[in-house]
Amino acid sequence: MRSARLGYVDTIRGLAALAVIYFHVADHLVKTGQAGSGLERILFELLTQSVDLGKVAVVMFFAVSGFVVPYSLDARSRTPVRDFAVSRFFRLYPAYWLSIPLGIYAFYVAPGRDIAVSTVLANLTMLQQFVGVENIILLYWTLQIELIFYGLCVLLFCAGLLQRTRGLAGAAVTMLAAAILMAVARHHLGKALPVALPLALAIMLWGTLWRRWHVEGQAEARRAALGVLALIALAIPVVSVLAYGRDFGFGETWYRYTATYETALLLFALMTTRWRIEAPLLAWLGAVSYGLYLFGPVAQEVVFAAARAVGLVVPGHVLIAAAMLVALAIAAPVHRFVERPCIRLGRRLIGNRSIPRPGIPKGLPLGRLPG
């Protein structure tokens, strides 16, 4: 049986997707000296230089994945791993594949850049960064972290740890320790090791613990969620100073990295407890948020090109609103005519393989929740 959809989680998704668009437009205006003056410029600099609003949104997306995705692994199914893989494939890949030709046009054809066929083929797999191939759209890097999280969930599930609060907490602490060790190595070796990966995985696993406490009311999960959250909050400045105390050419600083991650954790905690927001419009934004995220960069380029073509100096927030509307104009039909039919196809392929197996108590397995 499908679990009830949590409306406030859709709100987080929708607002986070819009925040990514806001950040990218604002950051472009600041870096190109087009941010204007007055309060708008101060706001843009605050949300791009002091705190990275786009990364705040991405970290919240990671926490949402932990809150939701593991519940697609159902121990009552005859083939839980297969079902999980099928459902995740049809959730991620069809819309992703559609974004690739649009990204090629926006970031290669329009600006006159060449792109190798091998780059396109590698991007079709969503595994391009694992083999050192560039992302056609830069934000694809987050999707590869999602794939790693899916693999981690499967490993924990098969080991019987995903179903256990202590197993989840232990995995989260292990990922956090890996982030710290990687940051130490990065600091001493001077190599840009990807500390964001284990840190993101720790936050995702914490999201699962957070749900078990606040949605399922598990007493043990309360202690584990608070303990892991405290450890992450304490580790973030350590990782930030070690990993970003020197310039690796990414334009990141330890204080912005710290402020960004701490802000994301605080907002996610509040928006899943005291600040739960549910509204039909926000629920719809949550439903189309994947498309908003994928096509936001393309929408941004469309708006910039239109502004250049007419030769107008447009206020920053007008450009942001226009980019959001263009992204919505792409994401809404993609959701209706691509995402939803493909998700339904995945469910049909899973079919009756999700028949409960005898001997599995109904309270133990992770139930299904739309991802």
N, C-alpha and C positions, 0 to 999 in steps of 0.2 A: 504494500500500500504506500502511496506517495505521501510524504510529509507535507504539512501545510507550508505554503510559501511565506517567508518572512519579509513583509513589506519594507521594513526599515533597512534591510540589507540591500534591496533594490534601490532605495534612496541613496545609500552610500555609493553604489555602483554608478548611478546616473550622475550625481554631483561630482564624483571623482573623474569621470570621463570628461565632463565639461571643464573641470579644473585643469586637466592636461592641455586642453585647447587654449584656455586662458593663459596658462604659463608660456606655451610656445609662441603665441602671438606677442605677449608682453616682453618676453625675453628677446625676440627678434627686434622689437622696436627699441629696446634699451641698447642693444649691441650695435644697432645701425644709427643711433642718435636721433631716432624719430619718436621718442617717448613724450615729446612735448614738454610742458612745464607745469608747475603747480602741484596740486594734490594727486593728479593722475600719474605724474612722473614719480612722485614719492611712493605711491602705492605699487607701481610696477617694479621699482627698485627693491622695495621691501619684499615682494613676493617672488622675486627672481634672484636677488643678491643676498639678502639676509636669510630668507627661507626659500627653498626650492619648492614652489607650490606643485609643480609637475611631479616631483619625486614624492611629495607628501601623498598625492593621489595614488601613485604607483604602490607605495608601501601599504596604503589602505586597501588597494586591490589585492595585494598579497595576503593581508589578514583576512579579507573576505574569502579568498580561496581556501584558506585553512578552516574558516567557519562553515564552508559549504561543500567543497569538493570531496573530502573523505567519505561523505555520506552517500556517495554514488557506489561505494564498495559495499555490497550487501552479502553478508556471510550466509544468508538463506538461499542464495542462488546456487544452482548447480555449477555454474561457471562464472564466479564473481569477477575474476581478473579479466576474462574475455569481455564480459558485459561492460566493465569499467572502461576498457580500452575502446570498445565500439562507441560508447556514449561520449567519451571525451573526443574521439576523432571527429565525429559528426558535429560536435559542438564547436570545435576550434577550426578545423581545416577548410571547410567550404568558403566561409566569409574571408578567411585569411588568403586563400588562393585568389579570390576576386580582388583583394586589395593590391596584389602584386602588379598586375598590368597598369593599374592606376598610379601606383608608386613609380613604376618605370617611366611612365609619361611625365609625371610631375617633377621627378628628381633627376631624370637622365635625358629624356628626349627634349623636353621644353628648354632646359638650360644648355643643351648641346653637349652633354656628357656621353661618353661611350660606356656600354655595359657588356660584359662578356656573357656568352650563353651559359658558361659554367656557373656564373654567379646566379643567374636566373634559376637554373636547375637545382643548385644547392638551396636556394631560398624556398623552392617548392616543398622541400622536406621539413622546413622549420628548424633544421639542425645545423644551419650554415655556420654559426659561431663556433660550434664544436670542431669544425675543420678549418677555421681561420678565414672564412669567406665573409665579406661585408654584408650587412643587412640592407636590403633595398629601401626599406623605411626604418629609420633608426630605432624606433620604439619596439621593433621585433625582439630586441634583447630580453624584454620582460617575458615574452611568450616562451622563450627557451628555459627560463627559470621555472615557469609553470610546468613544462614538460618534465623537468628534473623533479619537481615536487610530486607529480603524478607517479613517477618511478619510485620515489621514496615511499609514497603511500602504499604502493603495491608491495614493496619489500617489507614494510612494517606490518602490513596486513597478513602476508604469508607467514611472517614470524610470530603472529599472534599479538603483536605489540600495539597495533593501531586500535584495537578494541580495549586496551588497558590504559588507564590514566597514567600510571607510573611509566609505562612504556613510552607513551607520548612525551611525557615530561623529560624522561631520560634522553630521548632523541633530540628534543629541543635544546637541552643543555649541551649535548654533544655537538650540535651544529653551531651553537654559540661559542663553544670552546674552539672549534675549527676556525671561526671568524677571527677570534683573538689571536690564535697562533699564526694565521695567515697574515694578519695585520702586523704582527711582530716580524715575520719574515719579510714582508713588504718594506718595513721600515729599515731593517738592517741590510737587506740585499739590494734595495733600490729598484726592485722590479714591481710593476703594477699588477700584483696578484689580485684576482677578483673577490675581494672581501665581501662584496654585496651579495654573492650567491649564498654562502652559509648563513649570513645574517638574515637574508630573506626567508630561507627555509626555517630558521628558528622562529621567525615571526609568524609564518604560516602554521607551524605546529602549535604555537601559542594560541592562534585563532581557533584551532580545534578545541583546545582546553577551555578557552573562553566561552565557546558555545556550550560545552558540556556543563559548565557552571550556570550560565545565565539562561539557557533554553531548557536544558534537561534537569537542572537543579541538583547536580551531583555534588555532595559535600566534599568528597575527595578531590574533585576537579577544581573546587574553589581554592583550596590550598595550593594545588599545583599551578593553576593559572596565575594567581597572585605572586607566587614564588618565581615562576619563569618570567613574568612581566618585570618584576624587580630586577632580576638578573640581566634582562635585555636592556632595561633603562640604565643600569650601571655600566654595562659593557659598551654601549654605544659611544660615549665620549672617549673611552679608552681606544676602541677600534678607530674612531675618527682621528684622534691625535696621531696614532701610530701610522695609519694608512694615508692620511692627508696632511700630515705635518710638513711634508715637502711637496713640491710641485711635480706632478707626473704628466703635466700637459693636458689635464682634463678640465682645468679651471675650477676645481673643487677645493674647498677649504674645510678644515676640521670643524670650525664653529658652525658653518652653514650645514654641514653634514649632520652634526649633532642636533641642531635646532630642527632640521627637517624630519629626522626620524622620531625624535621625541614628540614633535607636534603631531605627526601621523598616528602614533600610538595613543596619544591623549584623545585625539578626535575620534578614533575608532572605538575606544573604550566608552566615551561619552555617547556616541551615536548608536551604540548597541545596548545602552542602559538608560541613562537619564534623558538623553536627547533623541529618543527614537522618533523618527519622522516618517509618517505614512500618508501618502496622498496619491490619487489616481495618476496625476501627471508625472510625479516623481517615480511611481512604479513603472510607468511606460518608459521613462528615461532609463531606468534600470534595465528594462527588457532590451532596449536597443543600445545599451552601453558598450557592448563589444564592438559594434559597428562604429559608434562614435569614436572609440579609441583607435580603431584601425584606420578610419578614413579622415580623422581629424587633421593629420599632417597634410593630406592631399587638399582638404578644404582650405587650409591655411594658405597653401600656394595659389589656389584659385583666387582667393580674395586679394592676396598681394598683387597678383598679375592684373586683376581687374582695376585695382587702385592705380597701378602704374599706367595702365592703358588710358584711363580717363584723365590722368595727370592731376588728380586731386589730393590734397593733404587732408586725410580723414582722421578724426580723433581716434585714439587707441581703442576705446571701449566700443566704438562703432565697428571697427575692424574685427574685434573679438566677437561681437554679436553676429556679424555677418559670417564669420568662420564657423560659429556654432550652428547657424541656420543651414549653411551649405552642408556641414557634416550631418546634420539631422536629415536633410533632403536625400542624402545618400544612404545613411544608416537605416532609416525607416523602411524603405522598400526592400533593402537587403535582408533585414530581419524578417519581413513578411514573406518574401518570395524565395529566399535562400536559406536563412538560418532555421526558421521554424519547420519547413518541409524536410530539411536534412536531419534535424533533431528527431522528428517523427519517424523518418526512415530508419535511423539508428535504433529507436525503440522497437520498431517492427522486426528488425534483424535480431535483436536480443530475444524478442518474442517470449515463448513459454520456457525459455531456459532459466528464468528467474523463479521457477517453482521452488518453494521452501524445501530444504532437505530435512529429513527426520533427525531428531536429536539436537537441533540447534534451538535454544531458548529464544523466544521472540524478543526479549529484552536485551539480548547481547549484541546482535548485529547492528551495523550502521544502516539506518534506513535511507531512503532515496530522497534527495532534495534537488530541485532544478539547479544546475550550475550555470 
